[in-house]
Amino acid sequence: MNKNLLSIRSMLKSPLNIVVLIVMAYVLITFLIWPNLSLLLGVFRQNGEWSLDVFPSCLLPSVR
């Protein structure tokens, strides 16, 4: 068996390590993944339907 896999299994036998893993997953999802998904959905879903209208405004130079 792979040595790394045995190391991970032995690490997950401790209840403290499991709690730390759950807390780290919660923080990762709460502060890194969810805000980015929310932002992308807010940009590309306008008025309840998918839209790619944001690309021309980003790619074309603004008139000043």
mmCIF file of the N, C-alpha and C atoms, coordinates in Angstrom:
data_MODEL
# 
_entry.id   MODEL 
# 
loop_
_atom_site.group_PDB 
_atom_site.id 
_atom_site.type_symbol 
_atom_site.label_atom_id 
_atom_site.label_alt_id 
_atom_site.label_comp_id 
_atom_site.label_asym_id 
_atom_site.label_entity_id 
_atom_site.label_seq_id 
_atom_site.pdbx_PDB_ins_code 
_atom_site.Cartn_x 
_atom_site.Cartn_y 
_atom_site.Cartn_z 
_atom_site.occupancy 
_atom_site.B_iso_or_equiv 
_atom_site.pdbx_formal_charge 
_atom_site.auth_seq_id 
_atom_site.auth_comp_id 
_atom_site.auth_asym_id 
_atom_site.auth_atom_id 
_atom_site.pdbx_PDB_model_num 
ATOM 1   N N  . MET A 1 1  ? 0.835   -1.171 0.000   1.00 0.00 ? 1  MET A N  1 
ATOM 2   C CA . MET A 1 1  ? 0.000   0.000  0.000   1.00 0.00 ? 1  MET A CA 1 
ATOM 3   C C  . MET A 1 1  ? 0.891   1.250  0.000   1.00 0.00 ? 1  MET A C  1 
ATOM 4   N N  . ASN A 1 2  ? 0.361   2.334  -0.481  1.00 0.00 ? 2  ASN A N  1 
ATOM 5   C CA . ASN A 1 2  ? 1.112   3.581  -0.554  1.00 0.00 ? 2  ASN A CA 1 
ATOM 6   C C  . ASN A 1 2  ? 1.409   4.109  0.846   1.00 0.00 ? 2  ASN A C  1 
ATOM 7   N N  . LYS A 1 3  ? 2.627   4.590  1.047   1.00 0.00 ? 3  LYS A N  1 
ATOM 8   C CA . LYS A 1 3  ? 3.038   5.083  2.360   1.00 0.00 ? 3  LYS A CA 1 
ATOM 9   C C  . LYS A 1 3  ? 2.245   6.330  2.767   1.00 0.00 ? 3  LYS A C  1 
ATOM 10  N N  . ASN A 1 4  ? 1.930   7.199  1.791   1.00 0.00 ? 4  ASN A N  1 
ATOM 11  C CA . ASN A 1 4  ? 1.156   8.407  2.087   1.00 0.00 ? 4  ASN A CA 1 
ATOM 12  C C  . ASN A 1 4  ? -0.261  8.068  2.528   1.00 0.00 ? 4  ASN A C  1 
ATOM 13  N N  . LEU A 1 5  ? -0.841  7.061  1.915   1.00 0.00 ? 5  LEU A N  1 
ATOM 14  C CA . LEU A 1 5  ? -2.202  6.660  2.276   1.00 0.00 ? 5  LEU A CA 1 
ATOM 15  C C  . LEU A 1 5  ? -2.244  6.126  3.700   1.00 0.00 ? 5  LEU A C  1 
ATOM 16  N N  . LEU A 1 6  ? -1.232  5.375  4.089   1.00 0.00 ? 6  LEU A N  1 
ATOM 17  C CA . LEU A 1 6  ? -1.168  4.881  5.459   1.00 0.00 ? 6  LEU A CA 1 
ATOM 18  C C  . LEU A 1 6  ? -1.003  6.028  6.444   1.00 0.00 ? 6  LEU A C  1 
ATOM 19  N N  . SER A 1 7  ? -0.246  7.042  6.067   1.00 0.00 ? 7  SER A N  1 
ATOM 20  C CA . SER A 1 7  ? -0.050  8.196  6.927   1.00 0.00 ? 7  SER A CA 1 
ATOM 21  C C  . SER A 1 7  ? -1.358  8.959  7.123   1.00 0.00 ? 7  SER A C  1 
ATOM 22  N N  . ILE A 1 8  ? -2.127  9.108  6.075   1.00 0.00 ? 8  ILE A N  1 
ATOM 23  C CA . ILE A 1 8  ? -3.409  9.814  6.168   1.00 0.00 ? 8  ILE A CA 1 
ATOM 24  C C  . ILE A 1 8  ? -4.377  9.020  7.034   1.00 0.00 ? 8  ILE A C  1 
ATOM 25  N N  . ARG A 1 9  ? -4.404  7.714  6.858   1.00 0.00 ? 9  ARG A N  1 
ATOM 26  C CA . ARG A 1 9  ? -5.302  6.885  7.669   1.00 0.00 ? 9  ARG A CA 1 
ATOM 27  C C  . ARG A 1 9  ? -4.946  6.956  9.143   1.00 0.00 ? 9  ARG A C  1 
ATOM 28  N N  . SER A 1 10 ? -3.644  6.928  9.448   1.00 0.00 ? 10 SER A N  1 
ATOM 29  C CA . SER A 1 10 ? -3.247  7.000  10.848  1.00 0.00 ? 10 SER A CA 1 
ATOM 30  C C  . SER A 1 10 ? -3.547  8.386  11.433  1.00 0.00 ? 10 SER A C  1 
ATOM 31  N N  . MET A 1 11 ? -3.475  9.410  10.596  1.00 0.00 ? 11 MET A N  1 
ATOM 32  C CA . MET A 1 11 ? -3.770  10.755 11.065  1.00 0.00 ? 11 MET A CA 1 
ATOM 33  C C  . MET A 1 11 ? -5.263  10.903 11.380  1.00 0.00 ? 11 MET A C  1 
ATOM 34  N N  . LEU A 1 12 ? -6.122  10.259 10.610  1.00 0.00 ? 12 LEU A N  1 
ATOM 35  C CA . LEU A 1 12 ? -7.559  10.398 10.807  1.00 0.00 ? 12 LEU A CA 1 
ATOM 36  C C  . LEU A 1 12 ? -8.096  9.545  11.953  1.00 0.00 ? 12 LEU A C  1 
ATOM 37  N N  . LYS A 1 13 ? -7.243  8.782  12.601  1.00 0.00 ? 13 LYS A N  1 
ATOM 38  C CA . LYS A 1 13 ? -7.693  7.998  13.755  1.00 0.00 ? 13 LYS A CA 1 
ATOM 39  C C  . LYS A 1 13 ? -7.872  8.868  14.987  1.00 0.00 ? 13 LYS A C  1 
ATOM 40  N N  . SER A 1 14 ? -7.213  10.013 15.027  1.00 0.00 ? 14 SER A N  1 
ATOM 41  C CA . SER A 1 14 ? -7.315  10.900 16.184  1.00 0.00 ? 14 SER A CA 1 
ATOM 42  C C  . SER A 1 14 ? -8.540  11.800 16.041  1.00 0.00 ? 14 SER A C  1 
ATOM 43  N N  . PRO A 1 15 ? -9.379  11.888 17.069  1.00 0.00 ? 15 PRO A N  1 
ATOM 44  C CA . PRO A 1 15 ? -10.558 12.758 17.003  1.00 0.00 ? 15 PRO A CA 1 
ATOM 45  C C  . PRO A 1 15 ? -10.195 14.238 16.830  1.00 0.00 ? 15 PRO A C  1 
ATOM 46  N N  . LEU A 1 16 ? -9.093  14.661 17.412  1.00 0.00 ? 16 LEU A N  1 
ATOM 47  C CA . LEU A 1 16 ? -8.677  16.054 17.263  1.00 0.00 ? 16 LEU A CA 1 
ATOM 48  C C  . LEU A 1 16 ? -8.338  16.377 15.811  1.00 0.00 ? 16 LEU A C  1 
ATOM 49  N N  . ASN A 1 17 ? -7.683  15.467 15.138  1.00 0.00 ? 17 ASN A N  1 
ATOM 50  C CA . ASN A 1 17 ? -7.351  15.693 13.730  1.00 0.00 ? 17 ASN A CA 1 
ATOM 51  C C  . ASN A 1 17 ? -8.601  15.757 12.866  1.00 0.00 ? 17 ASN A C  1 
ATOM 52  N N  . ILE A 1 18 ? -9.596  14.969 13.197  1.00 0.00 ? 18 ILE A N  1 
ATOM 53  C CA . ILE A 1 18 ? -10.853 15.004 12.438  1.00 0.00 ? 18 ILE A CA 1 
ATOM 54  C C  . ILE A 1 18 ? -11.550 16.345 12.646  1.00 0.00 ? 18 ILE A C  1 
ATOM 55  N N  . VAL A 1 19 ? -11.557 16.843 13.877  1.00 0.00 ? 19 VAL A N  1 
ATOM 56  C CA . VAL A 1 19 ? -12.176 18.139 14.167  1.00 0.00 ? 19 VAL A CA 1 
ATOM 57  C C  . VAL A 1 19 ? -11.429 19.253 13.429  1.00 0.00 ? 19 VAL A C  1 
ATOM 58  N N  . VAL A 1 20 ? -10.108 19.205 13.438  1.00 0.00 ? 20 VAL A N  1 
ATOM 59  C CA . VAL A 1 20 ? -9.310  20.210 12.729  1.00 0.00 ? 20 VAL A CA 1 
ATOM 60  C C  . VAL A 1 20 ? -9.596  20.157 11.236  1.00 0.00 ? 20 VAL A C  1 
ATOM 61  N N  . LEU A 1 21 ? -9.720  18.966 10.672  1.00 0.00 ? 21 LEU A N  1 
ATOM 62  C CA . LEU A 1 21 ? -10.029 18.816 9.244   1.00 0.00 ? 21 LEU A CA 1 
ATOM 63  C C  . LEU A 1 21 ? -11.400 19.404 8.922   1.00 0.00 ? 21 LEU A C  1 
ATOM 64  N N  . ILE A 1 22 ? -12.384 19.167 9.774   1.00 0.00 ? 22 ILE A N  1 
ATOM 65  C CA . ILE A 1 22 ? -13.730 19.709 9.550   1.00 0.00 ? 22 ILE A CA 1 
ATOM 66  C C  . ILE A 1 22 ? -13.724 21.234 9.645   1.00 0.00 ? 22 ILE A C  1 
ATOM 67  N N  . VAL A 1 23 ? -13.009 21.776 10.631  1.00 0.00 ? 23 VAL A N  1 
ATOM 68  C CA . VAL A 1 23 ? -12.929 23.236 10.774  1.00 0.00 ? 23 VAL A CA 1 
ATOM 69  C C  . VAL A 1 23 ? -12.230 23.855 9.579   1.00 0.00 ? 23 VAL A C  1 
ATOM 70  N N  . MET A 1 24 ? -11.158 23.236 9.112   1.00 0.00 ? 24 MET A N  1 
ATOM 71  C CA . MET A 1 24 ? -10.449 23.766 7.942   1.00 0.00 ? 24 MET A CA 1 
ATOM 72  C C  . MET A 1 24 ? -11.326 23.722 6.690   1.00 0.00 ? 24 MET A C  1 
ATOM 73  N N  . ALA A 1 25 ? -12.084 22.645 6.514   1.00 0.00 ? 25 ALA A N  1 
ATOM 74  C CA . ALA A 1 25 ? -12.982 22.547 5.361   1.00 0.00 ? 25 ALA A CA 1 
ATOM 75  C C  . ALA A 1 25 ? -14.070 23.616 5.445   1.00 0.00 ? 25 ALA A C  1 
ATOM 76  N N  . TYR A 1 26 ? -14.600 23.856 6.652   1.00 0.00 ? 26 TYR A N  1 
ATOM 77  C CA . TYR A 1 26 ? -15.629 24.879 6.833   1.00 0.00 ? 26 TYR A CA 1 
ATOM 78  C C  . TYR A 1 26 ? -15.088 26.269 6.489   1.00 0.00 ? 26 TYR A C  1 
ATOM 79  N N  . VAL A 1 27 ? -13.899 26.583 6.987   1.00 0.00 ? 27 VAL A N  1 
ATOM 80  C CA . VAL A 1 27 ? -13.298 27.895 6.713   1.00 0.00 ? 27 VAL A CA 1 
ATOM 81  C C  . VAL A 1 27 ? -13.009 28.046 5.223   1.00 0.00 ? 27 VAL A C  1 
ATOM 82  N N  . LEU A 1 28 ? -12.497 27.008 4.596   1.00 0.00 ? 28 LEU A N  1 
ATOM 83  C CA . LEU A 1 28 ? -12.203 27.055 3.167   1.00 0.00 ? 28 LEU A CA 1 
ATOM 84  C C  . LEU A 1 28 ? -13.463 27.314 2.351   1.00 0.00 ? 28 LEU A C  1 
ATOM 85  N N  . ILE A 1 29 ? -14.512 26.582 2.651   1.00 0.00 ? 29 ILE A N  1 
ATOM 86  C CA . ILE A 1 29 ? -15.763 26.759 1.911   1.00 0.00 ? 29 ILE A CA 1 
ATOM 87  C C  . ILE A 1 29 ? -16.390 28.108 2.207   1.00 0.00 ? 29 ILE A C  1 
ATOM 88  N N  . THR A 1 30 ? -16.399 28.527 3.480   1.00 0.00 ? 30 THR A N  1 
ATOM 89  C CA . THR A 1 30 ? -17.073 29.757 3.875   1.00 0.00 ? 30 THR A CA 1 
ATOM 90  C C  . THR A 1 30 ? -16.386 31.009 3.350   1.00 0.00 ? 30 THR A C  1 
ATOM 91  N N  . PHE A 1 31 ? -15.075 31.050 3.397   1.00 0.00 ? 31 PHE A N  1 
ATOM 92  C CA . PHE A 1 31 ? -14.378 32.288 3.068   1.00 0.00 ? 31 PHE A CA 1 
ATOM 93  C C  . PHE A 1 31 ? -13.713 32.307 1.700   1.00 0.00 ? 31 PHE A C  1 
ATOM 94  N N  . LEU A 1 32 ? -13.530 31.175 1.059   1.00 0.00 ? 32 LEU A N  1 
ATOM 95  C CA . LEU A 1 32 ? -12.875 31.164 -0.246  1.00 0.00 ? 32 LEU A CA 1 
ATOM 96  C C  . LEU A 1 32 ? -13.795 30.728 -1.378  1.00 0.00 ? 32 LEU A C  1 
ATOM 97  N N  . ILE A 1 33 ? -14.511 29.655 -1.192  1.00 0.00 ? 33 ILE A N  1 
ATOM 98  C CA . ILE A 1 33 ? -15.297 29.097 -2.302  1.00 0.00 ? 33 ILE A CA 1 
ATOM 99  C C  . ILE A 1 33 ? -16.648 29.784 -2.437  1.00 0.00 ? 33 ILE A C  1 
ATOM 100 N N  . TRP A 1 34 ? -17.407 29.903 -1.352  1.00 0.00 ? 34 TRP A N  1 
ATOM 101 C CA . TRP A 1 34 ? -18.759 30.458 -1.422  1.00 0.00 ? 34 TRP A CA 1 
ATOM 102 C C  . TRP A 1 34 ? -18.796 31.908 -1.922  1.00 0.00 ? 34 TRP A C  1 
ATOM 103 N N  . PRO A 1 35 ? -17.927 32.828 -1.440  1.00 0.00 ? 35 PRO A N  1 
ATOM 104 C CA . PRO A 1 35 ? -17.984 34.196 -1.961  1.00 0.00 ? 35 PRO A CA 1 
ATOM 105 C C  . PRO A 1 35 ? -17.676 34.280 -3.459  1.00 0.00 ? 35 PRO A C  1 
ATOM 106 N N  . ASN A 1 36 ? -16.752 33.461 -3.936  1.00 0.00 ? 36 ASN A N  1 
ATOM 107 C CA . ASN A 1 36 ? -16.442 33.481 -5.363  1.00 0.00 ? 36 ASN A CA 1 
ATOM 108 C C  . ASN A 1 36 ? -17.598 32.958 -6.196  1.00 0.00 ? 36 ASN A C  1 
ATOM 109 N N  . LEU A 1 37 ? -18.234 31.884 -5.746  1.00 0.00 ? 37 LEU A N  1 
ATOM 110 C CA . LEU A 1 37 ? -19.397 31.377 -6.476  1.00 0.00 ? 37 LEU A CA 1 
ATOM 111 C C  . LEU A 1 37 ? -20.542 32.381 -6.453  1.00 0.00 ? 37 LEU A C  1 
ATOM 112 N N  . SER A 1 38 ? -20.737 33.029 -5.332  1.00 0.00 ? 38 SER A N  1 
ATOM 113 C CA . SER A 1 38 ? -21.793 34.032 -5.225  1.00 0.00 ? 38 SER A CA 1 
ATOM 114 C C  . SER A 1 38 ? -21.529 35.204 -6.172  1.00 0.00 ? 38 SER A C  1 
ATOM 115 N N  . LEU A 1 39 ? -20.283 35.632 -6.243  1.00 0.00 ? 39 LEU A N  1 
ATOM 116 C CA . LEU A 1 39 ? -19.920 36.721 -7.147  1.00 0.00 ? 39 LEU A CA 1 
ATOM 117 C C  . LEU A 1 39 ? -20.138 36.329 -8.602  1.00 0.00 ? 39 LEU A C  1 
ATOM 118 N N  . LEU A 1 40 ? -19.700 35.133 -8.981  1.00 0.00 ? 40 LEU A N  1 
ATOM 119 C CA . LEU A 1 40 ? -19.883 34.678 -10.365 1.00 0.00 ? 40 LEU A CA 1 
ATOM 120 C C  . LEU A 1 40 ? -21.358 34.543 -10.722 1.00 0.00 ? 40 LEU A C  1 
ATOM 121 N N  . LEU A 1 41 ? -22.157 34.028 -9.791  1.00 0.00 ? 41 LEU A N  1 
ATOM 122 C CA . LEU A 1 41 ? -23.588 33.930 -10.063 1.00 0.00 ? 41 LEU A CA 1 
ATOM 123 C C  . LEU A 1 41 ? -24.222 35.313 -10.173 1.00 0.00 ? 41 LEU A C  1 
ATOM 124 N N  . GLY A 1 42 ? -23.783 36.262 -9.375  1.00 0.00 ? 42 GLY A N  1 
ATOM 125 C CA . GLY A 1 42 ? -24.323 37.614 -9.445  1.00 0.00 ? 42 GLY A CA 1 
ATOM 126 C C  . GLY A 1 42 ? -23.960 38.317 -10.746 1.00 0.00 ? 42 GLY A C  1 
ATOM 127 N N  . VAL A 1 43 ? -22.790 38.016 -11.281 1.00 0.00 ? 43 VAL A N  1 
ATOM 128 C CA . VAL A 1 43 ? -22.346 38.669 -12.514 1.00 0.00 ? 43 VAL A CA 1 
ATOM 129 C C  . VAL A 1 43 ? -23.001 38.033 -13.738 1.00 0.00 ? 43 VAL A C  1 
ATOM 130 N N  . PHE A 1 44 ? -23.030 36.718 -13.793 1.00 0.00 ? 44 PHE A N  1 
ATOM 131 C CA . PHE A 1 44 ? -23.509 36.045 -14.999 1.00 0.00 ? 44 PHE A CA 1 
ATOM 132 C C  . PHE A 1 44 ? -24.996 35.705 -14.975 1.00 0.00 ? 44 PHE A C  1 
ATOM 133 N N  . ARG A 1 45 ? -25.659 35.808 -13.839 1.00 0.00 ? 45 ARG A N  1 
ATOM 134 C CA . ARG A 1 45 ? -27.106 35.589 -13.787 1.00 0.00 ? 45 ARG A CA 1 
ATOM 135 C C  . ARG A 1 45 ? -27.779 36.894 -13.437 1.00 0.00 ? 45 ARG A C  1 
ATOM 136 N N  . GLN A 1 46 ? -28.187 37.605 -14.441 1.00 0.00 ? 46 GLN A N  1 
ATOM 137 C CA . GLN A 1 46 ? -28.871 38.873 -14.236 1.00 0.00 ? 46 GLN A CA 1 
ATOM 138 C C  . GLN A 1 46 ? -30.344 38.681 -14.559 1.00 0.00 ? 46 GLN A C  1 
ATOM 139 N N  . ASN A 1 47 ? -31.211 39.123 -13.668 1.00 0.00 ? 47 ASN A N  1 
ATOM 140 C CA . ASN A 1 47 ? -32.669 39.010 -13.820 1.00 0.00 ? 47 ASN A CA 1 
ATOM 141 C C  . ASN A 1 47 ? -33.124 37.554 -13.942 1.00 0.00 ? 47 ASN A C  1 
ATOM 142 N N  . GLY A 1 48 ? -32.431 36.641 -13.287 1.00 0.00 ? 48 GLY A N  1 
ATOM 143 C CA . GLY A 1 48 ? -32.849 35.250 -13.255 1.00 0.00 ? 48 GLY A CA 1 
ATOM 144 C C  . GLY A 1 48 ? -32.474 34.422 -14.456 1.00 0.00 ? 48 GLY A C  1 
ATOM 145 N N  . GLU A 1 49 ? -31.739 34.970 -15.400 1.00 0.00 ? 49 GLU A N  1 
ATOM 146 C CA . GLU A 1 49 ? -31.328 34.181 -16.561 1.00 0.00 ? 49 GLU A CA 1 
ATOM 147 C C  . GLU A 1 49 ? -29.847 34.423 -16.829 1.00 0.00 ? 49 GLU A C  1 
ATOM 148 N N  . TRP A 1 50 ? -29.230 33.428 -17.434 1.00 0.00 ? 50 TRP A N  1 
ATOM 149 C CA . TRP A 1 50 ? -27.795 33.502 -17.712 1.00 0.00 ? 50 TRP A CA 1 
ATOM 150 C C  . TRP A 1 50 ? -27.529 34.518 -18.806 1.00 0.00 ? 50 TRP A C  1 
ATOM 151 N N  . SER A 1 51 ? -26.474 35.306 -18.624 1.00 0.00 ? 51 SER A N  1 
ATOM 152 C CA . SER A 1 51 ? -26.148 36.349 -19.581 1.00 0.00 ? 51 SER A CA 1 
ATOM 153 C C  . SER A 1 51 ? -24.636 36.472 -19.710 1.00 0.00 ? 51 SER A C  1 
ATOM 154 N N  . LEU A 1 52 ? -24.173 36.700 -20.923 1.00 0.00 ? 52 LEU A N  1 
ATOM 155 C CA . LEU A 1 52 ? -22.759 36.940 -21.176 1.00 0.00 ? 52 LEU A CA 1 
ATOM 156 C C  . LEU A 1 52 ? -22.521 38.395 -21.567 1.00 0.00 ? 52 LEU A C  1 
ATOM 157 N N  . ASP A 1 53 ? -23.438 39.278 -21.185 1.00 0.00 ? 53 ASP A N  1 
ATOM 158 C CA . ASP A 1 53 ? -23.321 40.695 -21.525 1.00 0.00 ? 53 ASP A CA 1 
ATOM 159 C C  . ASP A 1 53 ? -22.169 41.382 -20.809 1.00 0.00 ? 53 ASP A C  1 
ATOM 160 N N  . VAL A 1 54 ? -21.598 40.748 -19.827 1.00 0.00 ? 54 VAL A N  1 
ATOM 161 C CA . VAL A 1 54 ? -20.524 41.368 -19.063 1.00 0.00 ? 54 VAL A CA 1 
ATOM 162 C C  . VAL A 1 54 ? -19.209 41.378 -19.853 1.00 0.00 ? 54 VAL A C  1 
ATOM 163 N N  . PHE A 1 55 ? -19.030 40.461 -20.787 1.00 0.00 ? 55 PHE A N  1 
ATOM 164 C CA . PHE A 1 55 ? -17.772 40.386 -21.529 1.00 0.00 ? 55 PHE A CA 1 
ATOM 165 C C  . PHE A 1 55 ? -17.486 41.614 -22.391 1.00 0.00 ? 55 PHE A C  1 
ATOM 166 N N  . PRO A 1 56 ? -18.425 42.127 -23.160 1.00 0.00 ? 56 PRO A N  1 
ATOM 167 C CA . PRO A 1 56 ? -18.099 43.332 -23.947 1.00 0.00 ? 56 PRO A CA 1 
ATOM 168 C C  . PRO A 1 56 ? -17.727 44.524 -23.069 1.00 0.00 ? 56 PRO A C  1 
ATOM 169 N N  . SER A 1 57 ? -18.353 44.669 -21.931 1.00 0.00 ? 57 SER A N  1 
ATOM 170 C CA . SER A 1 57 ? -18.025 45.799 -21.069 1.00 0.00 ? 57 SER A CA 1 
ATOM 171 C C  . SER A 1 57 ? -16.639 45.648 -20.450 1.00 0.00 ? 57 SER A C  1 
ATOM 172 N N  . CYS A 1 58 ? -16.175 44.442 -20.284 1.00 0.00 ? 58 CYS A N  1 
ATOM 173 C CA . CYS A 1 58 ? -14.826 44.214 -19.736 1.00 0.00 ? 58 CYS A CA 1 
ATOM 174 C C  . CYS A 1 58 ? -13.754 44.284 -20.805 1.00 0.00 ? 58 CYS A C  1 
ATOM 175 N N  . LEU A 1 59 ? -14.060 43.830 -22.006 1.00 0.00 ? 59 LEU A N  1 
ATOM 176 C CA . LEU A 1 59 ? -13.046 43.706 -23.037 1.00 0.00 ? 59 LEU A CA 1 
ATOM 177 C C  . LEU A 1 59 ? -12.881 44.976 -23.869 1.00 0.00 ? 59 LEU A C  1 
ATOM 178 N N  . LEU A 1 60 ? -13.949 45.729 -24.062 1.00 0.00 ? 60 LEU A N  1 
ATOM 179 C CA . LEU A 1 60 ? -13.864 46.935 -24.872 1.00 0.00 ? 60 LEU A CA 1 
ATOM 180 C C  . LEU A 1 60 ? -13.370 48.107 -24.011 1.00 0.00 ? 60 LEU A C  1 
ATOM 181 N N  . PRO A 1 61 ? -12.551 48.975 -24.587 1.00 0.00 ? 61 PRO A N  1 
ATOM 182 C CA . PRO A 1 61 ? -12.073 50.118 -23.809 1.00 0.00 ? 61 PRO A CA 1 
ATOM 183 C C  . PRO A 1 61 ? -13.205 51.101 -23.507 1.00 0.00 ? 61 PRO A C  1 
ATOM 184 N N  . SER A 1 62 ? -13.129 51.710 -22.365 1.00 0.00 ? 62 SER A N  1 
ATOM 185 C CA . SER A 1 62 ? -14.174 52.660 -21.998 1.00 0.00 ? 62 SER A CA 1 
ATOM 186 C C  . SER A 1 62 ? -13.902 53.999 -22.678 1.00 0.00 ? 62 SER A C  1 
ATOM 187 N N  . VAL A 1 63 ? -14.965 54.703 -23.007 1.00 0.00 ? 63 VAL A N  1 
ATOM 188 C CA . VAL A 1 63 ? -14.852 56.012 -23.654 1.00 0.00 ? 63 VAL A CA 1 
ATOM 189 C C  . VAL A 1 63 ? -14.785 57.062 -22.564 1.00 0.00 ? 63 VAL A C  1 
ATOM 190 N N  . ARG A 1 64 ? -13.742 57.907 -22.642 1.00 0.00 ? 64 ARG A N  1 
ATOM 191 C CA . ARG A 1 64 ? -13.591 58.953 -21.637 1.00 0.00 ? 64 ARG A CA 1 
ATOM 192 C C  . ARG A 1 64 ? -13.554 60.294 -22.276 1.00 0.00 ? 64 ARG A C  1 
# 
